[in-house]
Amino acid sequence: MKLKFLTNCKDDFEAQMVEGLLKSAGIPVERRHRGAGHAHIIYGGVGLDVDLLVPESRHQEALTLLESYQQEEEDELP
């Protein structure tokens, strides 16, 4: 299965939110940590700079879902 970059998250919390959204729609997602990555997390840090990838065949669906979610978040701001 060929994966395609979807988005970059600033931390694990944001990555978990997006992963949950995608998985609830049945879209598999893989995360890749930049920089120190897993070693930083193992030694007590919070994972920073997390890339999320999805199957190429589901990329457009995932992108549409993510954009919709982000728009809803912006609409809720005062």
Summary of the structure (lengths in Angstrom):
residues: 78
radius of gyration: 13.3
end to end distance: 41.6
largest distance: 41.6
contacts: 209
relative contact order: 0.26
helix: 50%
strand: 27%
